Amino acid sequence: MEIEGIRILAAAIMLSCAGVSTAIGFAMLGGKFLEGAARQPEMVPVLQTKLFIIAGLLDAFSAIAAVMGLLLIFT
C-alpha cells in the first residue's frame, strides 16, 4: 500500500512540474517573440515560424510527462 502512495505522489509531482514548466516556457517564448517583433517587424514571418517549432517542442515535453505520469498511476 505504501508503494502505491509513492507512485501516486511521483505522478502528481511529475504532472505539476510539467504543467508549471510549460506555462513558464510559453510565457518566456511569447515575450521574446513580441520583443523581437517589436524590434524588427520585417522579421515577423521568420520569427513566427521559429515560434511555432519551439512551441511544438515545448508542448511535446509536457505531453510526454503527462503520459509518463498516467503510466505511473494506471500500471
Secondary structure, DSSP 8 states (H G I E B T S, - for coil): -HHHHHHHHHHHHHHHHHHHHHHHHHHHHHHHHHHHHHH-GGGHHHHHHHHHHHHHHHHHHHHHHHHHHHHHHH-
